[in-house]
Amino acid sequence: MPEDLTVTGPQLSLRYPVAQDAPRLFELAADPEVTKPFAWGPYEKQEQAADWIASTARSRGDGDALEFVIADAADQPVGAISLLELSRRDRRAVIGIWLGRPYWGAGIGDEAQALLAHLAFGPLRLERLGAWVDVKNQHSQRAFERLGFTNEGVLRSFQRHYGRAHDLIAYSLLREEFEHSTLAAVAVQISGDSPPAWVCDPW
Ligand SMILES: CC(C)(COP(=O)(O)OP(=O)(O)OC[C@H]1O[C@@H](n2cnc3c(N)ncnc32)[C@H](O)[C@@H]1OP(=O)(O)O)[C@@H](O)C(=O)NCCC(=O)NCCS
């Protein structure tokens, strides 16, 4: 049976990327403003989006990255969101997110974060979600703070992108904070099986 996992909210769903998403993901991530904070992109050819899509099943199975397309009501990609840097022992992972520029400021980021948090603190049994945000990326800092993440301070020269060092702010959200946050209040349905590499043992 093909593996499947979909997290559905009021306006959006998170689902695994499929080959047919390549043209739209390419179009959205060919914008240098979208990929500015990352060590990849902007995309120059559609093949790069296709290669990323093709890599996601393996990285999901290996526990390296749990990648989702953020899809609108017509099931079209508007961006992507991921869990990264999983530690099952410590029950934590880090979030990565980007939205295509036409979708900034529309509440889509907040709903996508809510869907991912429901999965992480629900079936995956994580206890901490983190995020690394460039000190210059004020839009992303504001977004995480609005959702209740705590600023834990600056990690100096924490990542290198294209040979340049970046200082990042560490953000975190703990399970009990999630449970009292606006994220928890979003109505979410989770269907399908979580990939075994991402599920922590029951207590
Ligand atoms: C981070 C990101 C997902 C936030 O998007 P969002 O949740 O829609 O942002 P907000 O709702 O907080 O946006 C608030 C306002 O800032 C604007 N804004 C958001 N991101 C912006 C950006 N990167 N550059 C310029 N303006 C931006 C919005 O258009 C909105 O403007 P308005 O009030 O005039 O409508 C989005 O900026 C993005 O995808 N950026 C590129 C990738 C990135 O930085 N990822 C995070 C890495 S840690």
The ligand as an SDF file (V2000), in Angstrom:
LIG
                    3D

 48 50  0  0  0  0  0  0  0  0999 V2000
    8.3620   33.4570    7.1600 C   0  0  0  0  0  0  0  0  0  0  0  0
    7.0830   33.5070    6.3510 C   0  0  0  0  0  0  0  0  0  0  0  0
    6.5150   32.1020    6.1500 C   0  0  0  0  0  0  0  0  0  0  0  0
    6.0880   34.3660    7.1120 C   0  0  0  0  0  0  0  0  0  0  0  0
    4.9510   34.5100    6.3250 O   0  0  0  0  0  0  0  0  0  0  0  0
    3.5500   34.9400    6.9770 P   0  0  0  0  0  0  0  0  0  0  0  0
    3.2550   34.0510    8.1360 O   0  0  0  0  0  0  0  0  0  0  0  0
    2.5530   35.0070    5.8870 O   0  0  0  0  0  0  0  0  0  0  0  0
    3.9220   36.3810    7.4970 O   0  0  0  0  0  0  0  0  0  0  0  0
    3.0130   37.3930    8.3460 P   0  0  0  0  0  0  0  0  0  0  0  0
    1.5800   36.9770    8.3110 O   0  0  0  0  0  0  0  0  0  0  0  0
    3.6320   37.5610    9.6690 O   0  0  0  0  0  0  0  0  0  0  0  0
    3.1790   38.7370    7.5160 O   0  0  0  0  0  0  0  0  0  0  0  0
    2.9160   40.0110    8.1050 C   0  0  0  0  0  0  0  0  0  0  0  0
    3.1890   41.0910    7.0710 C   0  0  0  0  0  0  0  0  0  0  0  0
    4.5550   41.0260    6.6130 O   0  0  0  0  0  0  0  0  0  0  0  0
    4.6120   40.7910    5.2010 C   0  0  0  0  0  0  0  0  0  0  0  0
    5.6540   39.7940    4.9730 N   0  0  0  0  0  0  0  0  0  0  0  0
    5.6860   38.5060    5.4130 C   0  0  0  0  0  0  0  0  0  0  0  0
    6.8330   37.9080    5.0210 N   0  0  0  0  0  0  0  0  0  0  0  0
    7.5420   38.8470    4.3570 C   0  0  0  0  0  0  0  0  0  0  0  0
    8.8190   38.8390    3.7260 C   0  0  0  0  0  0  0  0  0  0  0  0
    9.6000   37.7260    3.7330 N   0  0  0  0  0  0  0  0  0  0  0  0
    9.2520   39.9600    3.1270 N   0  0  0  0  0  0  0  0  0  0  0  0
    8.4770   41.0850    3.1040 C   0  0  0  0  0  0  0  0  0  0  0  0
    7.2580   41.1480    3.6940 N   0  0  0  0  0  0  0  0  0  0  0  0
    6.7960   40.0440    4.3000 C   0  0  0  0  0  0  0  0  0  0  0  0
    3.2420   40.2360    4.8490 C   0  0  0  0  0  0  0  0  0  0  0  0
    2.9450   40.4640    3.4850 O   0  0  0  0  0  0  0  0  0  0  0  0
    2.3470   40.9790    5.7900 C   0  0  0  0  0  0  0  0  0  0  0  0
    2.1790   42.2970    5.2860 O   0  0  0  0  0  0  0  0  0  0  0  0
    0.7850   43.0870    5.5320 P   0  0  0  0  0  0  0  0  0  0  0  0
    0.6680   43.2410    7.0300 O   0  0  0  0  0  0  0  0  0  0  0  0
    0.9840   44.3510    4.7730 O   0  0  0  0  0  0  0  0  0  0  0  0
   -0.2840   42.1770    4.9760 O   0  0  0  0  0  0  0  0  0  0  0  0
    7.3390   34.1550    4.9710 C   0  0  0  0  0  0  0  0  0  0  0  0
    7.8700   35.4490    5.1790 O   0  0  0  0  0  0  0  0  0  0  0  0
    8.3110   33.4000    4.0950 C   0  0  0  0  0  0  0  0  0  0  0  0
    7.9720   32.3830    3.5110 O   0  0  0  0  0  0  0  0  0  0  0  0
    9.5490   33.9280    4.0010 N   0  0  0  0  0  0  0  0  0  0  0  0
   10.6040   33.3230    3.2080 C   0  0  0  0  0  0  0  0  0  0  0  0
   11.1730   32.0620    3.8650 C   0  0  0  0  0  0  0  0  0  0  0  0
   11.4470   32.2420    5.3480 C   0  0  0  0  0  0  0  0  0  0  0  0
   11.9100   33.2660    5.8070 O   0  0  0  0  0  0  0  0  0  0  0  0
   11.1800   31.1510    6.1080 N   0  0  0  0  0  0  0  0  0  0  0  0
   11.4080   31.0980    7.5210 C   0  0  0  0  0  0  0  0  0  0  0  0
   12.8090   30.6850    7.7960 C   0  0  0  0  0  0  0  0  0  0  0  0
   13.0750   30.5480    9.5440 S   0  0  0  0  0  0  0  0  0  0  0  0
  1  2  1  0
  2  3  1  0
  2  4  1  0
  2 36  1  0
  4  5  1  0
  5  6  1  0
  6  7  2  0
  6  8  1  0
  6  9  1  0
  9 10  1  0
 10 11  2  0
 10 12  1  0
 10 13  1  0
 13 14  1  0
 14 15  1  0
 15 16  1  0
 15 30  1  0
 16 17  1  0
 17 18  1  0
 17 28  1  0
 18 19  1  0
 18 27  1  0
 19 20  2  0
 20 21  1  0
 21 22  1  0
 21 27  2  0
 22 23  1  0
 22 24  2  0
 24 25  1  0
 25 26  2  0
 26 27  1  0
 28 29  1  0
 28 30  1  0
 30 31  1  0
 31 32  1  0
 32 33  2  0
 32 34  1  0
 32 35  1  0
 36 37  1  0
 36 38  1  0
 38 39  2  0
 38 40  1  0
 40 41  1  0
 41 42  1  0
 42 43  1  0
 43 44  2  0
 43 45  1  0
 45 46  1  0
 46 47  1  0
 47 48  1  0
M  END
$$$$
